[in-house]
Amino acid sequence: MKVLYLSWLVSFFLHEYVAGDVLSIAAKKALLKTHNDHRRRLAKGEELNKENKNMPKAANMMKMFYNKNLEKKADEWLKKCQFARVPGVEGGQNLYMVSSAMEQEAVVVRAAESWWSDLPKKYATTSVDFSSLNANEVGHFTQMAWAKNRRVGCAVQKCDSGTMVVCLYGTGNVAKENVYEIGEPCSGCAEGTYCEDALCVMNCQKQKKK
């Protein structure tokens, strides 16, 4: 009995949660995969806008990683069950709500796909100059696609009105800046980064993998 219990406990922490975390491991992986898969295709020029035109390739698209500090801030706000922008937060944010109850992994993917859908549904240009865009229409997409950003942390809360998702980002949607720099993938990666399938990765992330 003790062996079975210990086996279950190990499985729970490895596959579901790490102590102190808000999202399950599976939800984090799904969230990051959705973000990075779209960003990679965008960097390669494989994403289409509303006019069915390929968006320009991205030279400096960073690979995104999960950030627990942003997750904590998102969770503190979302516990209030207020579907509104998180106040006093530097960087970017995206919000999503569905009226039904959904599990973390499913709802974070659904939220990210909804945010990215601004591109094929509303983005009627190939310009990447953020100041020239209508942020109210395409701001969810541009936040997900913001090339310089590499940090995201999210929270999910089941409330009376439905399931809410808040994701906070390190930066994004900055006036007078480009969503990304146009060019061949990884041709604009900053010093201290390396290229990984069209995405720029910080060298410190490579060291963490070892």
C-alpha positions as CSV (number, residue, x, y, z in Angstrom):
1,M,0.0,0.0,0.0
2,K,2.8,2.4,0.9
3,V,4.6,1.7,-2.4
4,L,1.4,2.3,-4.4
5,Y,0.8,5.6,-2.5
6,L,4.3,6.8,-3.1
7,S,4.1,5.9,-6.8
8,W,0.9,7.9,-7.1
9,L,2.4,10.8,-5.2
10,V,5.5,10.9,-7.5
11,S,3.2,10.7,-10.6
12,F,1.1,13.6,-9.3
13,F,4.0,15.9,-8.8
14,L,5.8,15.0,-12.0
15,H,2.8,15.1,-14.3
16,E,0.4,17.5,-12.6
17,Y,1.8,20.1,-10.3
18,V,5.0,21.3,-8.7
19,A,4.5,22.7,-5.2
20,G,3.6,26.4,-5.2
21,D,2.8,26.5,-8.9
22,V,-0.6,27.7,-10.3
23,L,-0.7,25.8,-13.6
24,S,-0.1,22.1,-14.0
25,I,3.0,21.0,-15.9
26,A,0.8,19.8,-18.7
27,A,-0.9,23.1,-19.0
28,K,2.4,25.0,-19.0
29,K,3.8,22.8,-21.7
30,A,0.6,23.1,-23.9
31,L,0.6,26.9,-23.4
32,L,4.3,27.3,-24.4
33,K,3.9,24.9,-27.3
34,T,1.0,26.9,-28.8
35,H,2.9,30.1,-28.4
36,N,6.2,28.9,-29.8
37,D,4.6,26.9,-32.7
38,H,2.8,30.0,-33.9
39,R,5.8,32.2,-33.4
40,R,8.0,29.7,-35.3
41,R,5.6,29.6,-38.3
42,L,5.4,33.4,-38.3
43,A,9.2,33.7,-38.2
44,K,9.3,31.4,-41.3
45,G,6.7,33.4,-43.1
46,E,4.1,30.6,-43.0
47,E,1.3,32.5,-41.2
48,L,-1.4,34.2,-43.3
49,N,-3.2,37.5,-42.5
50,K,-6.9,38.4,-43.2
51,E,-6.1,39.1,-46.8
52,N,-4.7,35.6,-47.2
53,K,-1.2,37.0,-47.6
54,N,1.9,35.6,-46.0
55,M,3.2,37.7,-43.2
56,P,6.9,38.8,-43.6
57,K,9.5,36.5,-42.0
58,A,10.9,37.5,-38.6
59,A,14.6,38.0,-38.0
60,N,14.5,38.3,-34.2
61,M,11.7,36.0,-32.9
62,M,12.6,34.8,-29.4
63,K,11.6,31.4,-28.0
64,M,9.3,31.8,-25.1
65,F,9.8,30.3,-21.6
66,Y,7.5,30.1,-18.6
67,N,7.9,32.6,-15.8
68,K,6.6,31.8,-12.3
69,N,6.7,35.4,-11.1
70,L,4.3,36.5,-13.9
71,E,2.2,33.4,-13.1
72,K,2.0,34.5,-9.4
73,K,0.9,38.0,-10.3
74,A,-1.7,36.7,-12.7
75,D,-3.1,34.3,-10.1
76,E,-3.3,36.9,-7.4
77,W,-5.5,39.0,-9.6
78,L,-7.6,36.3,-11.1
79,K,-8.6,34.9,-7.7
80,K,-10.9,38.0,-7.5
81,C,-12.8,36.6,-10.5
82,Q,-12.7,40.0,-12.1
83,F,-12.5,39.8,-15.9
84,A,-10.4,43.0,-16.4
85,R,-6.9,44.0,-17.1
86,V,-4.4,43.4,-14.3
87,P,-3.6,46.8,-12.8
88,G,-0.1,48.0,-12.1
89,V,1.7,45.5,-14.2
90,E,4.6,46.3,-16.5
91,G,4.7,44.4,-19.7
92,G,1.9,42.9,-21.7
93,Q,-1.2,40.9,-20.9
94,N,-4.0,38.9,-22.6
95,L,-7.3,37.9,-21.1
96,Y,-9.8,35.2,-22.1
97,M,-13.0,33.8,-20.7
98,V,-15.3,30.9,-21.6
99,S,-18.8,30.5,-20.1
100,S,-18.3,26.8,-19.4
101,A,-16.0,25.0,-16.9
102,M,-12.8,23.8,-18.6
103,E,-9.7,22.1,-17.4
104,Q,-6.4,24.1,-17.4
105,E,-4.7,22.4,-20.3
106,A,-7.7,22.7,-22.6
107,V,-8.6,26.3,-21.8
108,V,-5.0,27.8,-22.1
109,V,-4.7,26.3,-25.6
110,R,-8.2,27.6,-26.5
111,A,-7.3,31.0,-25.1
112,A,-4.0,31.2,-27.1
113,E,-5.6,30.0,-30.3
114,S,-8.3,32.7,-29.8
115,W,-5.7,35.4,-29.3
116,W,-3.7,34.3,-32.3
117,S,-6.9,34.3,-34.5
118,D,-6.7,38.1,-34.6
119,L,-4.2,37.5,-37.4
120,P,-6.3,35.6,-39.9
121,K,-9.6,37.3,-38.9
122,K,-8.6,41.0,-38.4
123,Y,-5.0,41.7,-39.5
124,A,-5.5,43.2,-42.9
125,T,-1.9,44.4,-43.5
126,T,1.6,43.0,-43.7
127,S,3.0,46.0,-41.7
128,V,4.7,45.1,-38.4
129,D,4.8,48.7,-37.1
130,F,2.7,48.5,-34.0
131,S,1.8,52.2,-34.0
132,S,0.2,51.8,-37.4
133,L,-2.1,49.0,-36.2
134,N,-5.5,49.1,-34.4
135,A,-4.5,47.5,-31.0
136,N,-8.1,47.1,-30.0
137,E,-8.6,44.7,-33.0
138,V,-5.2,42.9,-33.2
139,G,-3.6,43.5,-29.8
140,H,-4.0,39.9,-28.6
141,F,-2.1,38.6,-31.7
142,T,0.6,41.2,-31.5
143,Q,1.2,40.5,-27.8
144,M,1.7,36.8,-28.6
145,A,3.9,37.6,-31.5
146,W,6.0,40.3,-29.9
147,A,9.5,39.1,-30.9
148,K,11.5,40.6,-28.1
149,N,9.4,39.0,-25.4
150,R,10.5,35.6,-24.1
151,R,8.6,35.4,-20.8
152,V,5.0,34.4,-20.1
153,G,3.1,33.3,-16.9
154,C,-0.6,32.5,-16.7
155,A,-3.4,31.7,-14.3
156,V,-6.7,29.9,-14.7
157,Q,-9.7,30.5,-12.4
158,K,-13.1,28.8,-12.4
159,C,-15.6,31.5,-11.5
160,D,-19.4,31.8,-11.4
161,S,-19.4,33.4,-14.8
162,G,-17.1,30.8,-16.4
163,T,-13.5,29.9,-16.7
164,M,-11.1,32.8,-16.9
165,V,-7.5,32.9,-18.2
166,V,-5.0,35.7,-17.7
167,C,-1.5,35.6,-19.2
168,L,1.2,38.2,-18.4
169,Y,4.1,38.8,-20.6
170,G,7.5,40.4,-20.0
171,T,7.0,43.0,-22.7
172,G,4.8,43.7,-25.7
173,N,2.6,46.1,-27.6
174,V,5.0,49.0,-27.2
175,A,4.2,52.2,-29.1
176,K,6.7,53.2,-31.9
177,E,8.2,49.7,-31.9
178,N,7.8,46.9,-34.4
179,V,6.1,43.7,-33.5
180,Y,9.2,42.0,-35.0
181,E,12.1,42.9,-37.3
182,I,11.6,41.6,-40.9
183,G,14.3,39.3,-42.2
184,E,15.4,35.7,-42.6
185,P,14.7,33.7,-39.4
186,C,17.4,34.1,-36.8
187,S,19.3,36.7,-38.9
188,G,18.6,39.3,-36.2
189,C,19.2,37.2,-33.1
190,A,20.8,39.3,-30.4
191,E,24.3,38.7,-29.0
192,G,24.2,36.0,-26.3
193,T,21.5,33.9,-28.2
194,Y,21.6,31.0,-30.5
195,C,19.2,29.8,-33.2
196,E,16.8,26.9,-32.7
197,D,14.5,26.2,-35.6
198,A,13.8,29.8,-36.5
199,L,13.6,31.1,-32.9
200,C,16.3,32.9,-30.9
201,V,17.1,31.3,-27.6
202,M,19.1,32.8,-24.7
203,N,22.4,31.0,-24.0
204,C,21.4,30.7,-20.4
205,Q,18.4,28.6,-21.4
206,K,20.8,26.2,-23.2
207,Q,22.8,25.9,-20.1
208,K,19.7,25.0,-18.0
209,K,18.9,22.1,-20.4
210,K,22.3,20.5,-19.7
